[in-house]
Amino acid sequence: MRSQPVGPDSQGMSELANNSQQYEIRVRGVLGTTLQSAFPGLRARADRGDTVLGGWLPDQAALHGVLAQIESLNLELIEVRRRQLHDDGETPPAEPVAG
């Protein structure tokens, strides 16, 4: 499966990073191109037979919108992880989001 990066250009990335969170959302199975297109702004990659959708979301409402889309497509949600930048700009390992 190819990764589909869609989103802000590098110039707008720092502004986006200040106001949003980076997420990784794992769903069961490998999504084809058609299902991947249901998640604009997120990259999709296959990982151990599942699909990981990743990218920046501006707020909790956007996260809930992605989760609602997953539900409406009858996809099985496995995991949601939030990633945060360290003060040095490095991204640490993803941490699970508390339900």
C-alpha positions as semicolon CSV with decimal commas, in nm:
position;residue;x (nm);y (nm);z (nm)
1;M;0,000;0,000;0,000
2;R;0,132;0,345;-0,074
3;S;0,127;0,627;0,173
4;Q;-0,101;0,916;0,081
5;P;0,022;1,236;0,242
6;V;-0,234;1,510;0,211
7;G;-0,225;1,818;0,425
8;P;-0,052;2,143;0,499
9;D;0,263;2,251;0,324
10;S;0,582;2,284;0,526
11;Q;0,533;2,660;0,564
12;G;0,205;2,612;0,751
13;M;0,327;2,313;0,951
14;S;0,466;2,507;1,248
15;E;0,143;2,703;1,289
16;L;-0,060;2,384;1,262
17;A;0,164;2,205;1,512
18;N;0,107;2,479;1,769
19;N;-0,271;2,438;1,760
20;S;-0,325;2,071;1,690
21;Q;-0,223;1,719;1,782
22;Q;-0,071;1,443;1,574
23;Y;-0,260;1,112;1,587
24;E;-0,215;0,755;1,471
25;I;-0,539;0,562;1,430
26;R;-0,521;0,187;1,367
27;V;-0,807;0,002;1,196
28;R;-0,839;-0,369;1,123
29;G;-0,740;-0,476;0,771
30;V;-0,556;-0,313;0,485
31;L;-0,761;-0,032;0,333
32;G;-0,771;0,009;-0,042
33;T;-0,738;0,339;-0,222
34;T;-1,113;0,406;-0,219
35;L;-1,143;0,369;0,159
36;Q;-0,822;0,566;0,213
37;S;-0,976;0,855;0,022
38;A;-1,245;0,877;0,292
39;F;-0,977;1,024;0,521
40;P;-0,836;1,331;0,345
41;G;-0,551;1,494;0,529
42;L;-0,433;1,167;0,682
43;R;-0,157;0,936;0,558
44;A;-0,235;0,565;0,539
45;R;0,017;0,284;0,575
46;A;-0,015;-0,090;0,612
47;D;0,129;-0,241;0,929
48;R;0,101;-0,611;1,019
49;G;-0,224;-0,659;0,828
50;D;-0,387;-0,343;0,963
51;T;-0,397;0,017;0,842
52;V;-0,253;0,306;1,041
53;L;-0,397;0,646;0,956
54;G;-0,174;0,928;1,073
55;G;-0,156;1,302;1,066
56;W;-0,236;1,632;1,234
57;L;-0,589;1,706;1,351
58;P;-0,677;2,061;1,453
59;D;-0,896;1,976;1,752
60;Q;-1,103;1,713;1,931
61;A;-1,397;1,773;1,697
62;A;-1,181;1,671;1,401
63;L;-1,071;1,356;1,584
64;H;-1,432;1,268;1,658
65;G;-1,514;1,328;1,291
66;V;-1,250;1,075;1,184
67;L;-1,377;0,825;1,441
68;A;-1,735;0,877;1,318
69;Q;-1,620;0,816;0,960
70;I;-1,451;0,492;1,070
71;E;-1,776;0,383;1,235
72;S;-1,991;0,482;0,936
73;L;-1,770;0,269;0,708
74;N;-1,806;-0,028;0,946
75;L;-1,431;-0,040;1,003
76;E;-1,302;-0,195;1,323
77;L;-1,114;0,060;1,535
78;I;-0,820;-0,101;1,711
79;E;-0,626;0,187;1,863
80;V;-0,593;0,566;1,880
81;R;-0,257;0,719;1,977
82;R;-0,170;1,084;2,026
83;R;0,182;1,200;1,944
84;Q;0,328;1,520;2,088
85;L;0,640;1,714;2,000
86;H;0,914;1,753;2,259
87;D;1,054;2,099;2,324
88;D;1,341;2,010;2,089
89;G;1,095;1,947;1,803
90;E;1,140;1,569;1,811
91;T;0,835;1,344;1,812
92;P;0,843;1,087;2,097
93;P;0,685;0,743;2,066
94;A;0,307;0,754;2,041
95;E;0,107;0,720;2,361
96;P;-0,239;0,560;2,384
97;V;-0,530;0,802;2,423
98;A;-0,734;0,745;2,736
99;G;-1,097;0,664;2,662
